[in-house]
Amino acid sequence: MTETPRFDPAHLTNAASDSATVRRVFGEAYEAHGSTVIPVARAWAATGLGLGDGEGDLPTYKARLEDGGVGGGHGGGHGGGGGYGVHVKAVGVVVINDKGVRWHPTVDVNRVILGGQAAAATAATALAVAWAIRGIASAFSRS
């Protein structure tokens, strides 16, 4: 019978550790127009895993007969698995030049659009409520 390799959680934790490094947050610095530019990002990493094991075979044939056949066949069982995730988001750049050190945040266009949509939805709802209240008030004033 061939030996099945067992799950080694060290491989998973090493992969997660290699993925979540300072290089994910601070990119490689580069020179542009006499300034040093350092990209900065926010990184989030998580890992999880589960393991199992077991040997179900009784040690001797006599023990199997006395136990009513429970545990017959070959025992065994190993299992394991896991996963990890890394989320990295650019937040800006640090610019170093003769004038000093400056921080330039990135603009998340998706958030700007979402904020505009939320503001428009709020304004439309307020307008609809005001229109409904005005209609109800004018109906009461006519009667």
N, CA, C and O atoms as CSV, one atom per row, in Angstrom:
chain,resi,resn,atom,element,x,y,z
A,1,MET,N,N,0.842,-1.179,0.000
A,1,MET,CA,C,0.000,0.000,0.000
A,1,MET,C,C,0.891,1.247,0.000
A,1,MET,O,O,1.830,1.343,0.790
A,2,THR,N,N,0.599,2.173,-0.866
A,2,THR,CA,C,1.420,3.383,-0.953
A,2,THR,C,C,1.049,4.336,0.167
A,2,THR,O,O,-0.110,4.421,0.574
A,3,GLU,N,N,2.020,5.029,0.642
A,3,GLU,CA,C,1.815,5.988,1.722
A,3,GLU,C,C,1.308,7.306,1.132
A,3,GLU,O,O,1.966,7.912,0.286
A,4,THR,N,N,0.146,7.734,1.585
A,4,THR,CA,C,-0.426,8.992,1.133
A,4,THR,C,C,0.209,10.123,1.926
A,4,THR,O,O,0.264,10.051,3.154
A,5,PRO,N,N,0.688,11.160,1.263
A,5,PRO,CA,C,1.300,12.256,2.011
A,5,PRO,C,C,0.267,12.968,2.871
A,5,PRO,O,O,-0.869,13.193,2.452
A,6,ARG,N,N,0.675,13.309,4.052
A,6,ARG,CA,C,-0.213,14.012,4.979
A,6,ARG,C,C,-0.145,15.514,4.738
A,6,ARG,O,O,0.852,16.045,4.248
A,7,PHE,N,N,-1.231,16.175,5.095
A,7,PHE,CA,C,-1.301,17.630,4.989
A,7,PHE,C,C,-0.349,18.240,6.004
A,7,PHE,O,O,-0.393,17.900,7.186
A,8,ASP,N,N,0.489,19.118,5.556
A,8,ASP,CA,C,1.432,19.798,6.438
A,8,ASP,C,C,1.007,21.255,6.564
A,8,ASP,O,O,1.149,22.019,5.609
A,9,PRO,N,N,0.482,21.659,7.734
A,9,PRO,CA,C,0.014,23.045,7.878
A,9,PRO,C,C,1.133,24.067,7.757
A,9,PRO,O,O,0.867,25.246,7.522
A,10,ALA,N,N,2.370,23.639,7.913
A,10,ALA,CA,C,3.485,24.586,7.786
A,10,ALA,C,C,3.562,25.158,6.378
A,10,ALA,O,O,3.950,26.313,6.203
A,11,HIS,N,N,3.196,24.365,5.369
A,11,HIS,CA,C,3.215,24.877,3.993
A,11,HIS,C,C,2.229,26.029,3.837
A,11,HIS,O,O,2.534,27.029,3.187
A,12,LEU,N,N,1.051,25.887,4.432
A,12,LEU,CA,C,0.033,26.930,4.328
A,12,LEU,C,C,0.449,28.183,5.079
A,12,LEU,O,O,0.344,29.289,4.550
A,13,THR,N,N,0.919,28.018,6.308
A,13,THR,CA,C,1.303,29.197,7.074
A,13,THR,C,C,2.522,29.887,6.463
A,13,THR,O,O,2.631,31.112,6.521
A,14,ASN,N,N,3.438,29.116,5.881
A,14,ASN,CA,C,4.583,29.737,5.203
A,14,ASN,C,C,4.140,30.521,3.975
A,14,ASN,O,O,4.653,31.610,3.717
A,15,ALA,N,N,3.191,29.978,3.216
A,15,ALA,CA,C,2.686,30.687,2.034
A,15,ALA,C,C,1.981,31.969,2.446
A,15,ALA,O,O,2.157,33.009,1.811
A,16,ALA,N,N,1.178,31.900,3.512
A,16,ALA,CA,C,0.484,33.099,3.987
A,16,ALA,C,C,1.485,34.125,4.500
A,16,ALA,O,O,1.336,35.321,4.250
A,17,SER,N,N,2.494,33.666,5.210
A,17,SER,CA,C,3.518,34.564,5.738
A,17,SER,C,C,4.300,35.232,4.610
A,17,SER,O,O,4.615,36.419,4.690
A,18,ASP,N,N,4.610,34.479,3.569
A,18,ASP,CA,C,5.333,35.050,2.428
A,18,ASP,C,C,4.484,36.064,1.674
A,18,ASP,O,O,5.018,37.016,1.105
A,19,SER,N,N,3.170,35.872,1.661
A,19,SER,CA,C,2.280,36.782,0.934
A,19,SER,C,C,2.042,38.076,1.694
A,19,SER,O,O,1.879,39.131,1.081
A,20,ALA,N,N,2.019,38.011,3.013
A,20,ALA,CA,C,1.718,39.188,3.829
A,20,ALA,C,C,3.020,39.768,4.370
A,20,ALA,O,O,3.331,39.618,5.551
A,21,THR,N,N,3.763,40.419,3.515
A,21,THR,CA,C,5.036,41.012,3.922
A,21,THR,C,C,4.955,42.525,3.805
A,21,THR,O,O,3.984,43.074,3.283
A,22,VAL,N,N,5.981,43.181,4.296
A,22,VAL,CA,C,6.032,44.636,4.222
A,22,VAL,C,C,6.088,45.106,2.769
A,22,VAL,O,O,5.690,46.236,2.484
A,23,ARG,N,N,6.564,44.283,1.850
A,23,ARG,CA,C,6.612,44.643,0.433
A,23,ARG,C,C,5.216,44.820,-0.143
A,23,ARG,O,O,5.047,45.510,-1.148
A,24,ARG,N,N,4.216,44.210,0.475
A,24,ARG,CA,C,2.836,44.399,0.023
A,24,ARG,C,C,2.333,45.787,0.396
A,24,ARG,O,O,1.457,46.329,-0.277
A,25,VAL,N,N,2.875,46.364,1.456
A,25,VAL,CA,C,2.406,47.661,1.932
A,25,VAL,C,C,3.237,48.796,1.345
A,25,VAL,O,O,2.685,49.758,0.812
A,26,PHE,N,N,4.541,48.690,1.439
A,26,PHE,CA,C,5.425,49.706,0.870
A,26,PHE,C,C,6.050,49.122,-0.385
A,26,PHE,O,O,6.863,48.201,-0.308
A,27,GLY,N,N,5.673,49.655,-1.541
A,27,GLY,CA,C,6.219,49.165,-2.804
A,27,GLY,C,C,7.656,49.604,-2.987
A,27,GLY,O,O,8.224,50.296,-2.142
A,28,GLU,N,N,8.228,49.198,-4.088
A,28,GLU,CA,C,9.599,49.590,-4.407
A,28,GLU,C,C,9.647,51.091,-4.677
A,28,GLU,O,O,8.873,51.610,-5.481
A,29,ALA,N,N,10.550,51.776,-4.009
A,29,ALA,CA,C,10.721,53.214,-4.234
A,29,ALA,C,C,11.337,53.434,-5.613
A,29,ALA,O,O,12.125,52.620,-6.095
A,30,TYR,N,N,10.962,54.551,-6.237
A,30,TYR,CA,C,11.531,54.882,-7.539
A,30,TYR,C,C,11.739,56.387,-7.629
A,30,TYR,O,O,11.132,57.158,-6.886
A,31,GLU,N,N,12.602,56.788,-8.548
A,31,GLU,CA,C,12.926,58.200,-8.768
A,31,GLU,C,C,12.116,58.730,-9.940
A,31,GLU,O,O,12.020,58.078,-10.979
A,32,ALA,N,N,11.530,59.916,-9.772
A,32,ALA,CA,C,10.784,60.567,-10.853
A,32,ALA,C,C,10.912,62.078,-10.697
A,32,ALA,O,O,10.517,62.626,-9.667
A,33,HIS,N,N,11.454,62.753,-11.698
A,33,HIS,CA,C,11.578,64.216,-11.729
A,33,HIS,C,C,12.302,64.755,-10.493
A,33,HIS,O,O,11.892,65.769,-9.929
A,34,GLY,N,N,13.359,64.093,-10.078
A,34,GLY,CA,C,14.139,64.552,-8.936
A,34,GLY,C,C,13.517,64.241,-7.588
A,34,GLY,O,O,14.001,64.733,-6.569
A,35,SER,N,N,12.474,63.453,-7.548
A,35,SER,CA,C,11.813,63.080,-6.300
A,35,SER,C,C,11.850,61.564,-6.128
A,35,SER,O,O,11.838,60.812,-7.102
A,36,THR,N,N,11.895,61.138,-4.887
A,36,THR,CA,C,11.768,59.714,-4.584
A,36,THR,C,C,10.310,59.453,-4.238
A,36,THR,O,O,9.736,60.128,-3.383
A,37,VAL,N,N,9.719,58.480,-4.900
A,37,VAL,CA,C,8.306,58.158,-4.703
A,37,VAL,C,C,8.215,56.759,-4.094
A,37,VAL,O,O,8.792,55.802,-4.610
A,38,ILE,N,N,7.472,56.660,-2.977
A,38,ILE,CA,C,7.278,55.372,-2.304
A,38,ILE,C,C,5.783,55.069,-2.282
A,38,ILE,O,O,5.033,55.749,-1.582
A,39,PRO,N,N,5.335,54.064,-3.033
A,39,PRO,CA,C,3.920,53.695,-2.992
A,39,PRO,C,C,3.576,52.999,-1.671
A,39,PRO,O,O,4.363,52.206,-1.153
A,40,VAL,N,N,2.395,53.304,-1.137
A,40,VAL,CA,C,1.940,52.737,0.136
A,40,VAL,C,C,0.578,52.094,-0.074
A,40,VAL,O,O,-0.279,52.639,-0.769
A,41,ALA,N,N,0.392,50.929,0.534
A,41,ALA,CA,C,-0.880,50.207,0.426
A,41,ALA,C,C,-1.281,49.689,1.796
A,41,ALA,O,O,-0.451,49.563,2.697
A,42,ARG,N,N,-2.561,49.391,1.940
A,42,ARG,CA,C,-3.086,48.765,3.155
A,42,ARG,C,C,-3.237,47.281,2.847
A,42,ARG,O,O,-3.842,46.910,1.841
A,43,ALA,N,N,-2.692,46.436,3.709
A,43,ALA,CA,C,-2.757,44.990,3.476
A,43,ALA,C,C,-3.512,44.311,4.615
A,43,ALA,O,O,-3.401,44.700,5.778
A,44,TRP,N,N,-4.279,43.292,4.252
A,44,TRP,CA,C,-5.023,42.480,5.210
A,44,TRP,C,C,-4.807,41.030,4.820
A,44,TRP,O,O,-4.913,40.680,3.645
A,45,ALA,N,N,-4.508,40.194,5.782
A,45,ALA,CA,C,-4.283,38.776,5.494
A,45,ALA,C,C,-4.935,37.933,6.573
A,45,ALA,O,O,-4.975,38.320,7.741
A,46,ALA,N,N,-5.443,36.783,6.176
A,46,ALA,CA,C,-6.051,35.850,7.126
A,46,ALA,C,C,-5.776,34.430,6.655
A,46,ALA,O,O,-5.642,34.167,5.460
A,47,THR,N,N,-5.697,33.540,7.600
A,47,THR,CA,C,-5.479,32.137,7.274
A,47,THR,C,C,-6.320,31.273,8.205
A,47,THR,O,O,-6.623,31.667,9.331
A,48,GLY,N,N,-6.683,30.117,7.733
A,48,GLY,CA,C,-7.436,29.167,8.546
A,48,GLY,C,C,-7.186,27.766,8.035
A,48,GLY,O,O,-6.920,27.563,6.851
A,49,LEU,N,N,-7.270,26.808,8.926
A,49,LEU,CA,C,-7.046,25.436,8.498
A,49,LEU,C,C,-7.727,24.476,9.451
A,49,LEU,O,O,-8.088,24.830,10.573
A,50,GLY,N,N,-7.893,23.260,8.981
A,50,GLY,CA,C,-8.471,22.191,9.778
A,50,GLY,C,C,-7.741,20.895,9.485
A,50,GLY,O,O,-7.295,20.657,8.362
A,51,LEU,N,N,-7.626,20.072,10.493
A,51,LEU,CA,C,-6.897,18.820,10.345
A,51,LEU,C,C,-7.718,17.678,10.922
A,51,LEU,O,O,-8.564,17.888,11.791
A,52,GLY,N,N,-7.469,16.489,10.444
A,52,GLY,CA,C,-8.102,15.292,10.979
A,52,GLY,C,C,-7.111,14.152,10.959
A,52,GLY,O,O,-6.100,14.205,10.259
A,53,ASP,N,N,-7.400,13.130,11.723
A,53,ASP,CA,C,-6.520,11.971,11.782
A,53,ASP,C,C,-7.335,10.805,12.312
A,53,ASP,O,O,-8.461,11.009,12.764
A,54,GLY,N,N,-6.821,9.625,12.273
A,54,GLY,CA,C,-7.511,8.497,12.872
A,54,GLY,C,C,-7.021,7.178,12.352
A,54,GLY,O,O,-6.617,7.063,11.195
A,55,GLU,N,N,-7.055,6.186,13.200
A,55,GLU,CA,C,-6.738,4.805,12.852
A,55,GLU,C,C,-7.899,3.973,13.372
A,55,GLU,O,O,-8.128,3.934,14.581
A,56,GLY,N,N,-8.636,3.309,12.494
A,56,GLY,CA,C,-9.836,2.598,12.918
A,56,GLY,C,C,-9.712,1.100,12.999
A,56,GLY,O,O,-10.685,0.453,13.387
A,57,ASP,N,N,-8.610,0.507,12.668
A,57,ASP,CA,C,-8.467,-0.941,12.640
A,57,ASP,C,C,-8.101,-1.474,14.019
A,57,ASP,O,O,-7.294,-0.875,14.729
A,58,LEU,N,N,-8.702,-2.610,14.395
A,58,LEU,CA,C,-8.321,-3.258,15.643
A,58,LEU,C,C,-7.000,-3.987,15.434
A,58,LEU,O,O,-6.695,-4.394,14.313
A,59,PRO,N,N,-6.213,-4.159,16.490
A,59,PRO,CA,C,-4.869,-4.678,16.311
A,59,PRO,C,C,-4.781,-6.143,15.883
A,59,PRO,O,O,-3.840,-6.495,15.172
A,60,THR,N,N,-5.709,-7.011,16.276
A,60,THR,CA,C,-5.590,-8.437,15.946
A,60,THR,C,C,-6.905,-8.974,15.416
A,60,THR,O,O,-7.962,-8.370,15.596
A,61,TYR,N,N,-6.819,-10.125,14.755
A,61,TYR,CA,C,-8.008,-10.792,14.227
A,61,TYR,C,C,-8.919,-11.235,15.371
A,61,TYR,O,O,-10.140,-11.117,15.265
A,62,LYS,N,N,-8.341,-11.745,16.463
A,62,LYS,CA,C,-9.120,-12.205,17.615
A,62,LYS,C,C,-9.916,-11.047,18.222
A,62,LYS,O,O,-11.075,-11.227,18.596
A,63,ALA,N,N,-9.316,-9.874,18.323
A,63,ALA,CA,C,-10.019,-8.717,18.876
A,63,ALA,C,C,-11.208,-8.343,17.999
A,63,ALA,O,O,-12.233,-7.899,18.517
A,64,ARG,N,N,-11.097,-8.510,16.697
A,64,ARG,CA,C,-12.221,-8.215,15.805
A,64,ARG,C,C,-13.357,-9.198,16.024
A,64,ARG,O,O,-14.523,-8.804,16.034
A,65,LEU,N,N,-13.031,-10.480,16.200
A,65,LEU,CA,C,-14.070,-11.486,16.424
A,65,LEU,C,C,-14.787,-11.249,17.742
A,65,LEU,O,O,-16.010,-11.377,17.803
A,66,GLU,N,N,-14.070,-10.912,18.780
A,66,GLU,CA,C,-14.670,-10.666,20.090
A,66,GLU,C,C,-15.510,-9.393,20.087
A,66,GLU,O,O,-16.457,-9.278,20.865
A,67,ASP,N,N,-15.185,-8.462,19.244
A,67,ASP,CA,C,-15.898,-7.181,19.213
A,67,ASP,C,C,-17.043,-7.190,18.214
A,67,ASP,O,O,-17.641,-6.147,17.948
A,68,GLY,N,N,-17.360,-8.365,17.651
A,68,GLY,CA,C,-18.488,-8.449,16.732
A,68,GLY,C,C,-18.196,-7.909,15.351
A,68,GLY,O,O,-19.122,-7.549,14.623
A,69,GLY,N,N,-16.968,-7.846,14.983
A,69,GLY,CA,C,-16.649,-7.412,13.632
A,69,GLY,C,C,-16.450,-5.920,13.483
A,69,GLY,O,O,-16.122,-5.443,12.396
A,70,VAL,N,N,-16.642,-5.181,14.551
A,70,VAL,CA,C,-16.442,-3.734,14.457
A,70,VAL,C,C,-14.969,-3.461,14.196
A,70,VAL,O,O,-14.095,-4.041,14.841
A,71,GLY,N,N,-14.711,-2.601,13.273
A,71,GLY,CA,C,-13.337,-2.224,12.980
A,71,GLY,C,C,-12.681,-3.109,11.954
A,71,GLY,O,O,-11.466,-3.039,11.769
A,72,GLY,N,N,-13.457,-3.947,11.275
A,72,GLY,CA,C,-12.881,-4.808,10.255
A,72,GLY,C,C,-12.379,-4.002,9.075
A,72,GLY,O,O,-12.727,-2.833,8.908
A,73,GLY,N,N,-11.580,-4.623,8.285
A,73,GLY,CA,C,-11.030,-3.924,7.131
A,73,GLY,C,C,-9.789,-3.159,7.521
A,73,GLY,O,O,-9.187,-3.398,8.568
A,74,HIS,N,N,-9.432,-2.263,6.685
A,74,HIS,CA,C,-8.226,-1.484,6.941
A,74,HIS,C,C,-8.601,-0.185,7.623
A,74,HIS,O,O,-9.557,0.485,7.234
A,75,GLY,N,N,-7.853,0.155,8.623
A,75,GLY,CA,C,-8.074,1.424,9.308
A,75,GLY,C,C,-7.258,2.513,8.654
A,75,GLY,O,O,-6.353,2.246,7.862
A,76,GLY,N,N,-7.571,3.677,8.977
A,76,GLY,CA,C,-6.810,4.795,8.446
A,76,GLY,C,C,-7.638,6.051,8.472
A,76,GLY,O,O,-8.696,6.107,9.098
A,77,GLY,N,N,-7.169,7.006,7.820
A,77,GLY,CA,C,-7.881,8.262,7.716
A,77,GLY,C,C,-6.997,9.423,8.107
A,77,GLY,O,O,-6.496,9.506,9.229
A,78,HIS,N,N,-6.828,10.266,7.207
A,78,HIS,CA,C,-6.088,11.499,7.446
A,78,HIS,C,C,-6.772,12.555,6.598
A,78,HIS,O,O,-7.259,12.263,5.505
A,79,GLY,N,N,-6.807,13.715,7.073
A,79,GLY,CA,C,-7.403,14.771,6.270
A,79,GLY,C,C,-6.932,16.118,6.755
A,79,GLY,O,O,-6.512,16.282,7.900
A,80,GLY,N,N,-7.007,17.027,5.904
A,80,GLY,CA,C,-6.614,18.369,6.277
A,80,GLY,C,C,-6.816,19.303,5.112
A,80,GLY,O,O,-6.857,18.893,3.952
A,81,GLY,N,N,-6.936,20.514,5.434
A,81,GLY,CA,C,-7.094,21.512,4.397
A,81,GLY,C,C,-7.087,22.890,5.016
A,81,GLY,O,O,-7.177,23.048,6.234
A,82,GLY,N,N,-6.984,23.837,4.196
A,82,GLY,CA,C,-6.969,25.196,4.696
A,82,GLY,C,C,-6.899,26.176,3.549
A,82,GLY,O,O,-6.900,25.804,2.375
A,83,GLY,N,N,-6.841,27.395,3.910
A,83,GLY,CA,C,-6.752,28.429,2.901
A,83,GLY,C,C,-6.298,29.741,3.524
A,83,GLY,O,O,-6.266,29.887,4.746
A,84,TYR,N,N,-5.961,30.661,2.692
A,84,TYR,CA,C,-5.595,31.983,3.173
A,84,TYR,C,C,-5.974,33.005,2.121
A,84,TYR,O,O,-6.134,32.684,0.943
A,85,GLY,N,N,-6.109,34.208,2.556
A,85,GLY,CA,C,-6.431,35.284,1.638
A,85,GLY,C,C,-5.639,36.525,1.993
A,85,GLY,O,O,-5.344,36.779,3.161
A,86,VAL,N,N,-5.305,37.278,0.989
A,86,VAL,CA,C,-4.584,38.532,1.172
A,86,VAL,C,C,-5.310,39.594,0.361
A,86,VAL,O,O,-5.589,39.395,-0.821
A,87,HIS,N,N,-5.611,40.708,0.988
A,87,HIS,CA,C,-6.260,41.826,0.302
A,87,HIS,C,C,-5.338,43.035,0.430
A,87,HIS,O,O,-4.974,43.429,1.538
A,88,VAL,N,N,-4.971,43.610,-0.685
A,88,VAL,CA,C,-4.072,44.760,-0.694
A,88,VAL,C,C,-4.745,45.889,-1.457
A,88,VAL,O,O,-5.262,45.686,-2.556
A,89,LYS,N,N,-4.737,47.085,-0.867
A,89,LYS,CA,C,-5.373,48.243,-1.500
A,89,LYS,C,C,-4.421,49.434,-1.425
A,89,LYS,O,O,-3.903,49.759,-0.356
A,90,ALA,N,N,-4.198,50.074,-2.554
A,90,ALA,CA,C,-3.326,51.251,-2.592
A,90,ALA,C,C,-3.985,52.402,-1.843
A,90,ALA,O,O,-5.172,52.671,-2.030
A,91,VAL,N,N,-3.214,53.083,-0.992
A,91,VAL,CA,C,-3.762,54.216,-0.250
A,91,VAL,C,C,-3.072,55.537,-0.589
A,91,VAL,O,O,-3.594,56.602,-0.259
A,92,GLY,N,N,-1.917,55.487,-1.236
A,92,GLY,CA,C,-1.263,56.740,-1.605
A,92,GLY,C,C,0.218,56.550,-1.862
A,92,GLY,O,O,0.717,55.430,-1.973
A,93,VAL,N,N,0.905,57.679,-1.954
A,93,VAL,CA,C,2.355,57.658,-2.143
A,93,VAL,C,C,2.996,58.692,-1.230
A,93,VAL,O,O,2.398,59.720,-0.910
A,94,VAL,N,N,4.218,58.400,-0.820
A,94,VAL,CA,C,5.043,59.355,-0.088
A,94,VAL,C,C,6.049,59.900,-1.092
A,94,VAL,O,O,6.753,59.137,-1.753
A,95,VAL,N,N,6.114,61.224,-1.203
A,95,VAL,CA,C,7.043,61.870,-2.132
A,95,VAL,C,C,8.102,62.599,-1.309
A,95,VAL,O,O,7.783,63.430,-0.458
A,96,ILE,N,N,9.356,62.277,-1.576
A,96,ILE,CA,C,10.480,62.901,-0.879
A,96,ILE,C,C,11.298,63.665,-1.918
A,96,ILE,O,O,11.773,63.097,-2.901
A,97,ASN,N,N,11.451,64.991,-1.672
A,97,ASN,CA,C,12.255,65.812,-2.581
A,97,ASN,C,C,12.892,66.951,-1.796
A,97,ASN,O,O,12.930,66.916,-0.566
A,98,ASP,N,N,13.396,67.970,-2.509
A,98,ASP,CA,C,14.065,69.099,-1.855
A,98,ASP,C,C,13.128,69.867,-0.937
A,98,ASP,O,O,13.583,70.463,0.040
A,99,LYS,N,N,11.854,69.869,-1.219
A,99,LYS,CA,C,10.873,70.613,-0.426
A,99,LYS,C,C,10.463,69.875,0.843
A,99,LYS,O,O,9.799,70.453,1.703
A,100,GLY,N,N,10.845,68.621,0.973
A,100,GLY,CA,C,10.495,67.851,2.168
A,100,GLY,C,C,9.782,66.555,1.801
A,100,GLY,O,O,9.918,66.026,0.698
A,101,VAL,N,N,9.027,66.074,2.761
A,101,VAL,CA,C,8.280,64.825,2.590
A,101,VAL,C,C,6.799,65.165,2.545
A,101,VAL,O,O,6.285,65.866,3.417
A,102,ARG,N,N,6.118,64.664,1.522
A,102,ARG,CA,C,4.681,64.928,1.386
A,102,ARG,C,C,3.938,63.620,1.181
A,102,ARG,O,O,4.455,62.667,0.597
A,103,TRP,N,N,2.724,63.605,1.672
A,103,TRP,CA,C,1.820,62.451,1.516
A,103,TRP,C,C,0.754,62.806,0.487
A,103,TRP,O,O,0.111,63.850,0.595
A,104,HIS,N,N,0.562,61.946,-0.510
A,104,HIS,CA,C,-0.468,62.138,-1.525
A,104,HIS,C,C,-1.397,60.923,-1.499
A,104,HIS,O,O,-1.031,59.855,-1.992
A,105,PRO,N,N,-2.593,61.076,-0.930
A,105,PRO,CA,C,-3.512,59.929,-0.896
A,105,PRO,C,C,-4.086,59.638,-2.277
A,105,PRO,O,O,-4.208,60.537,-3.110
A,106,THR,N,N,-4.434,58.387,-2.511
A,106,THR,CA,C,-5.100,58.025,-3.764
A,106,THR,C,C,-6.580,58.343,-3.645
A,106,THR,O,O,-7.133,58.374,-2.546
A,107,VAL,N,N,-7.207,58.575,-4.768
A,107,VAL,CA,C,-8.644,58.829,-4.803
A,107,VAL,C,C,-9.315,57.565,-5.319
A,107,VAL,O,O,-9.048,57.116,-6.433
A,108,ASP,N,N,-10.188,56.999,-4.495
A,108,ASP,CA,C,-10.935,55.808,-4.893
A,108,ASP,C,C,-12.177,56.277,-5.643
A,108,ASP,O,O,-13.164,56.678,-5.027
A,109,VAL,N,N,-12.126,56.228,-6.961
A,109,VAL,CA,C,-13.218,56.724,-7.800
A,109,VAL,C,C,-14.511,55.966,-7.512
A,109,VAL,O,O,-15.591,56.556,-7.549
A,110,ASN,N,N,-14.421,54.688,-7.230
A,110,ASN,CA,C,-15.626,53.913,-6.924
A,110,ASN,C,C,-16.325,54.442,-5.681
A,110,ASN,O,O,-17.554,54.503,-5.640
A,111,ARG,N,N,-15.552,54.825,-4.661
A,111,ARG,CA,C,-16.173,55.390,-3.457
A,111,ARG,C,C,-16.781,56.763,-3.736
A,111,ARG,O,O,-17.834,57.100,-3.195
A,112,VAL,N,N,-16.125,57.543,-4.570
A,112,VAL,CA,C,-16.672,58.857,-4.927
A,112,VAL,C,C,-18.008,58.680,-5.643
A,112,VAL,O,O,-18.973,59.380,-5.337
A,113,ILE,N,N,-18.067,57.753,-6.589
A,113,ILE,CA,C,-19.316,57.495,-7.318
A,113,ILE,C,C,-20.387,56.977,-6.373
A,113,ILE,O,O,-21.538,57.409,-6.442
A,114,LEU,N,N,-20.019,56.056,-5.491
A,114,LEU,CA,C,-20.983,55.514,-4.535
A,114,LEU,C,C,-21.503,56.605,-3.605
A,114,LEU,O,O,-22.693,56.640,-3.294
A,115,GLY,N,N,-20.621,57.493,-3.162
A,115,GLY,CA,C,-21.048,58.606,-2.316
A,115,GLY,C,C,-22.003,59.531,-3.052
A,115,GLY,O,O,-22.983,59.998,-2.472
A,116,GLY,N,N,-21.730,59.801,-4.326
A,116,GLY,CA,C,-22.636,60.629,-5.128
A,116,GLY,C,C,-23.988,59.970,-5.308
A,116,GLY,O,O,-25.020,60.639,-5.253
A,117,GLN,N,N,-23.993,58.662,-5.521
A,117,GLN,CA,C,-25.261,57.945,-5.661
A,117,GLN,C,C,-26.049,57.970,-4.354
A,117,GLN,O,O,-27.270,58.127,-4.370
A,118,ALA,N,N,-25.364,57.819,-3.229
A,118,ALA,CA,C,-26.049,57.857,-1.935
A,118,ALA,C,C,-26.637,59.245,-1.682
A,118,ALA,O,O,-27.758,59.363,-1.187
A,119,ALA,N,N,-25.886,60.290,-2.019
A,119,ALA,CA,C,-26.389,61.654,-1.837
A,119,ALA,C,C,-27.587,61.911,-2.748
A,119,ALA,O,O,-28.561,62.532,-2.322
A,120,ALA,N,N,-27.529,61.442,-3.999
A,120,ALA,CA,C,-28.652,61.626,-4.926
A,120,ALA,C,C,-29.880,60.859,-4.453
A,120,ALA,O,O,-30.997,61.366,-4.546
A,121,ALA,N,N,-29.689,59.651,-3.950
A,121,ALA,CA,C,-30.821,58.866,-3.450
A,121,ALA,C,C,-31.447,59.529,-2.232
A,121,ALA,O,O,-32.669,59.536,-2.091
A,122,THR,N,N,-30.625,60.084,-1.353
A,122,THR,CA,C,-31.142,60.785,-0.174
A,122,THR,C,C,-31.921,62.027,-0.585
A,122,THR,O,O,-32.994,62.291,-0.043
A,123,ALA,N,N,-31.394,62.792,-1.535
A,123,ALA,CA,C,-32.086,63.993,-2.011
A,123,ALA,C,C,-33.399,63.628,-2.690
A,123,ALA,O,O,-34.405,64.304,-2.479
A,124,ALA,N,N,-33.411,62.571,-3.503
A,124,ALA,CA,C,-34.641,62.149,-4.179
A,124,ALA,C,C,-35.682,61.681,-3.177
A,124,ALA,O,O,-36.869,61.966,-3.341
A,125,THR,N,N,-35.260,60.968,-2.144
A,125,THR,CA,C,-36.194,60.514,-1.108
A,125,THR,C,C,-36.764,61.697,-0.345
A,125,THR,O,O,-37.966,61.739,-0.083
A,126,ALA,N,N,-35.922,62.661,0.017
A,126,ALA,CA,C,-36.399,63.846,0.729
A,126,ALA,C,C,-37.376,64.637,-0.131
A,126,ALA,O,O,-38.382,65.133,0.377
A,127,LEU,N,N,-37.095,64.761,-1.426
A,127,LEU,CA,C,-37.993,65.468,-2.337
A,127,LEU,C,C,-39.332,64.745,-2.453
A,127,LEU,O,O,-40.385,65.384,-2.459
A,128,ALA,N,N,-39.297,63.413,-2.547
A,128,ALA,CA,C,-40.540,62.640,-2.646
A,128,ALA,C,C,-41.366,62.762,-1.375
A,128,ALA,O,O,-42.589,62.882,-1.448
A,129,VAL,N,N,-40.725,62.733,-0.217
A,129,VAL,CA,C,-41.450,62.876,1.054
A,129,VAL,C,C,-42.049,64.275,1.151
A,129,VAL,O,O,-43.198,64.426,1.564
A,130,ALA,N,N,-41.281,65.304,0.775
A,130,ALA,CA,C,-41.805,66.677,0.818
A,130,ALA,C,C,-42.984,66.829,-0.135
A,130,ALA,O,O,-43.973,67.477,0.209
A,131,TRP,N,N,-42.898,66.247,-1.321
A,131,TRP,CA,C,-43.991,66.314,-2.291
A,131,TRP,C,C,-45.237,65.619,-1.748
A,131,TRP,O,O,-46.351,66.119,-1.908
A,132,ALA,N,N,-45.048,64.454,-1.100
A,132,ALA,CA,C,-46.186,63.726,-0.532
A,132,ALA,C,C,-46.819,64.511,0.609
A,132,ALA,O,O,-48.045,64.580,0.697
A,133,ILE,N,N,-46.019,65.098,1.477
A,133,ILE,CA,C,-46.556,65.887,2.596
A,133,ILE,C,C,-47.295,67.106,2.071
A,133,ILE,O,O,-48.350,67.464,2.595
A,134,ARG,N,N,-46.759,67.743,1.049
A,134,ARG,CA,C,-47.428,68.912,0.462
A,134,ARG,C,C,-48.774,68.514,-0.138
A,134,ARG,O,O,-49.762,69.233,0.007
A,135,GLY,N,N,-48.806,67.349,-0.819
A,135,GLY,CA,C,-50.071,66.881,-1.393
A,135,GLY,C,C,-51.104,66.572,-0.324
A,135,GLY,O,O,-52.279,66.898,-0.486
A,136,ILE,N,N,-50.683,65.953,0.757
A,136,ILE,CA,C,-51.614,65.635,1.851
A,136,ILE,C,C,-52.093,66.915,2.518
A,136,ILE,O,O,-53.276,67.041,2.835
A,137,ALA,N,N,-51.188,67.869,2.735
A,137,ALA,CA,C,-51.565,69.131,3.373
A,137,ALA,C,C,-52.538,69.915,2.496
A,137,ALA,O,O,-53.477,70.517,3.018
A,138,SER,N,N,-52.342,69.924,1.189
A,138,SER,CA,C,-53.259,70.665,0.315
A,138,SER,C,C,-54.617,69.970,0.246
A,138,SER,O,O,-55.640,70.636,0.087
A,139,ALA,N,N,-54.642,68.651,0.362
A,139,ALA,CA,C,-55.922,67.932,0.367
A,139,ALA,C,C,-56.719,68.279,1.618
A,139,ALA,O,O,-57.939,68.424,1.540
A,140,PHE,N,N,-56.071,68.416,2.756
A,140,PHE,CA,C,-56.768,68.780,3.992
A,140,PHE,C,C,-57.223,70.235,3.968
A,140,PHE,O,O,-58.266,70.564,4.533
A,141,SER,N,N,-56.457,71.107,3.324
A,141,SER,CA,C,-56.830,72.524,3.304
A,141,SER,C,C,-58.017,72.783,2.380
A,141,SER,O,O,-58.728,73.768,2.581
A,142,ARG,N,N,-58.260,71.938,1.376
A,142,ARG,CA,C,-59.406,72.104,0.480
A,142,ARG,C,C,-60.704,71.661,1.132
A,142,ARG,O,O,-61.781,72.135,0.770
A,143,SER,N,N,-60.605,70.771,2.074
A,143,SER,CA,C,-61.851,70.256,2.655
A,143,SER,C,C,-62.318,71.010,3.859
A,143,SER,O,O,-63.353,70.673,4.435
